[in-house]
């Protein structure tokens, strides 16, 4: 009987030792994973800090560029000279599609690229319908070009067409057509 009890106690002790070793191994693995994750987190924080520094530099460059534009021209060299709605086509239900044609002119002495033309439909200060966005990848000095895109609106809508030209975050010009 003593041998059985001793055997049971021995098996129990050995089982507990093995379980303890297993748990210790798992804890050790988890600690290693935590260390690796902390290292990755530190690396990501460093990258975030570098990106924030880059954003700050780009914002400063934008500010300097805007100051140079203001100093050189007093106003933006880019001007929207006209915006008009052309034609209409019913596309289903009470929705109408028209073309909007926008004329953009570079009055400056240097070629520009990376401009964004945004066309929105406004009723008061509220955007209605669907306008469009066009990238202008090159506008030579003195050049005037027309850009067009589709606009969608309800048949009973009263709206103005707002066209804006930007260079990154720098606002260059705006044109608002009369109510249609």
N, C-alpha and C positions, 0 to 999 in steps of 0.2 A: 504494500500500500504506500509505504514511504517512497518507494521507487517511482510509483505512478505519479505521486504528488510532485516529486522532484523532477520527473520528466515533463510534467505539465508546466511547472514553474520555469524549467529551462526553456521549453518551447515558447512560453509566453515572453520570457525575457529576451530571447533571440528575436522573436517577432517584433517586440517593441523596439529593439535596437535597429532592426532592419527598417521598420516604419520611420523611426527617428532619422536614420541616415537618408531615407527617401525624402522626407520632409525637408531636411537640411539641404539636400541637393536642389530641391525645388526652390527653396528660399534663396539659395545662392544664384540660381539661374535668373530668378526675378530681380535680384539686386543687380546683376550684370545687365539685364535689359533696361532697368531704370537708369543706370549709368550711361548706357548707349543713348537712350532717349534724351537725357539731360544734355549730352554732348550735341545731339542733333538740334535740340531746342536752342542751345547757345549759338550754334551755327546759323540757324534761321533768324535769331535776334540780330546777329551781326549783319546778315544780308538785308534785313528790314531797315536797319540803321543806315546802311550804305544806300539803299533805295531812297530813303527819306532825304539823305544828303543830296542825291542826284535830283530829286524833285525840287528841292530848294534851289539848286543851281539853275535848273530849267526855268523855274519861276522868276529868278533874277534875270535870266537871259530874256525872257518874255517882257519883263518890265523895262529892261534897257532898250529892247527893240521897239516897244511902244513909245518910249521917250524919244527915240531917234525919229520915229515916224512923225510924232507930234512936233518935234523940233524942226524937221525938214519941211514938212508940208503944212503944219498947222492943223490940218485935218487928214484923214486917211487918204492915201493915193487911190484907193479902190472905191468905186462908186457904182451903185445900182441905179441905172438911168431909167429903167422902165420895167414894169411887171404887168402882164395882161393875161386874162383868161380867154382861151380860144375854143370855140365850139362846145358841144356837149353831146353825150351819148348816154341814154338810159342803160344801166347794167343790171337792173333787177330791182323789183319793188319800187321804193321811192328814192333809190340811190342813183346819182348822176356822176359821170366821169367827164372831166374836161382836161384840156392841156393848159398848163401855166407856162408862159414864156417870160424869162427874166433876162434882161440885158445888163451885163456887168462890164465896166470899163476900168482899165488901169491907167490912171492919169499920171502915174509916177514915171521916173526915169530908169527904173530897173524892172527886170522881169520878176514875176512872183509865181510861186508854186506852193502847193499844200493848202490852198484856200478851201473853205467849205461853204457852200451855198445851201441855206435851209429855207424852205418855203412852208409856211403854216397858214391855216385858215382860221381866222379869228372872228368871233361874234362878241363885241365888247372886249373884255380881257380873257375870254374863255376860248380855248382851242376847240374847234369842231372839225369834223371830217378828217381826211388824211391828206397831208402834203407830201413833200419829198425832200431828200437830202442828196446833193450832188457834190462830188469832190472835183475841184478845179486844179488840175496838176500842172498847169502852165498858162500864164496870162502875161504876154509880152508887154513891155513898156509901150503905152499909147494904144494898145489893142482894146477893142470892144467886141465882146462875143455874146451870143444868145444861148441860153441853156433852157431846156424844157423838160417837163415831167408831168405825170398824171396826178390830178387831184380828185378826190372823191368827197361828195357832200350830199346831203339830203335835198330833195327837190324843193322843199319849202325853206331852205336855209338862206339867211341873209348874213353875208360875211365880207370881210376884207381879206386880202391876200398880203401877208407879211413876209417879205424876203429879207434875209440877213446874210452878210458875208463875214466870215471870221477866218483868222489865221491862228490855229490852235485855240487858245483861250482869249485871244485878242479880238475884240469887236472892231470891225472896219466900217461897215455901213449897213443901213436899214432903209427899206422902202416899203411903204404901206399903200396899197391901192385903195381907191374908194370902194364903198359898199357895192355889191353887185345887185 
